[in-house]
């Protein structure tokens, strides 16, 4: 298996996780952190340093868009907006 094939396999795995669970991998769950979070963080660093292969860039941007869609919301803001009590 080539590096590109391994990268795409991991990309599919992360995309599948986010689509199935409707959330991003948790950095607090040791298994999710080891399987997904480290890979995402590493690829973000490559992208910001402009070292990511161009053919991977579009796929990774798609993953980031899906990740942003399922971004965790601040619970305080959610509770405050639904609260009927004046502040």
C-alpha positions as CSV (number, residue, x, y, z in Angstrom):
1,X,0.0,0.0,0.0
2,X,1.4,3.4,-1.0
3,X,1.5,6.5,1.3
4,X,-1.3,8.1,-0.9
5,X,-3.4,5.0,-0.5
6,X,-2.9,4.9,3.3
7,X,-3.7,8.7,3.5
8,X,-6.9,8.2,1.6
9,X,-7.9,5.2,3.7
10,X,-7.4,7.3,6.9
11,X,-9.3,10.2,5.3
12,X,-12.3,7.8,4.5
13,X,-12.1,6.5,8.1
14,X,-12.3,10.0,9.6
15,X,-15.0,11.1,7.2
16,X,-17.1,8.0,8.0
17,X,-16.7,8.6,11.7
18,X,-17.9,12.2,11.5
19,X,-20.8,11.3,9.2
20,X,-21.9,8.4,11.3
21,X,-21.6,10.0,14.7
22,X,-22.6,13.6,13.6
23,X,-19.7,14.9,15.7
24,X,-16.0,15.4,15.6
25,X,-13.6,13.0,17.2
26,X,-13.1,13.7,20.9
27,X,-9.7,14.7,22.1
28,X,-10.7,13.4,25.6
29,X,-11.4,9.8,24.4
30,X,-8.0,8.1,24.2
31,X,-9.0,5.8,21.3
32,X,-10.5,8.6,19.2
33,X,-7.5,10.8,19.9
34,X,-5.1,8.2,18.8
35,X,-7.0,7.1,15.7
36,X,-8.3,10.5,14.4
37,X,-7.2,13.6,16.3
38,X,-3.5,13.2,15.9
39,X,-4.0,12.6,12.1
40,X,-6.2,15.7,11.7
41,X,-3.8,17.9,13.7
42,X,-0.8,16.6,11.7
43,X,-2.5,17.4,8.4
44,X,-3.6,20.8,9.6
45,X,0.1,21.6,10.3
46,X,1.1,20.4,6.9
47,X,-1.6,22.5,5.3
48,X,-0.7,25.7,7.2
49,X,3.0,25.2,6.4
50,X,2.0,24.7,2.7
51,X,3.7,21.3,2.7
52,X,0.6,19.2,1.9
53,X,0.4,17.5,-1.5
54,X,-1.9,19.4,-3.8
55,X,-4.0,16.3,-4.6
56,X,-4.7,15.9,-0.9
57,X,-5.6,19.5,-0.3
58,X,-9.1,19.3,-1.8
59,X,-10.0,16.1,0.1
60,X,-8.7,17.6,3.4
61,X,-10.7,20.8,2.9
62,X,-13.8,18.7,2.4
63,X,-13.1,17.0,5.7
64,X,-12.5,20.4,7.4
65,X,-15.9,21.7,6.0
66,X,-17.7,18.6,7.4
67,X,-15.9,19.0,10.7
68,X,-16.9,22.7,10.9
69,X,-20.5,21.6,10.2
70,X,-20.5,19.3,13.3
71,X,-18.5,21.7,15.5
72,X,-19.3,21.5,19.2
73,X,-21.4,24.5,20.4
74,X,-20.7,26.4,23.6
75,X,-23.2,25.1,26.1
76,X,-23.4,28.4,27.9
77,X,-24.4,30.3,24.8
78,X,-27.1,27.6,24.0
79,X,-28.6,27.7,27.5
80,X,-28.4,31.5,27.7
81,X,-30.3,32.0,24.4
82,X,-33.1,29.6,25.5
83,X,-33.3,31.1,29.0
84,X,-36.4,33.3,29.7
85,X,-34.8,34.9,32.7
86,X,-33.3,38.4,32.2
87,X,-29.7,38.9,32.9
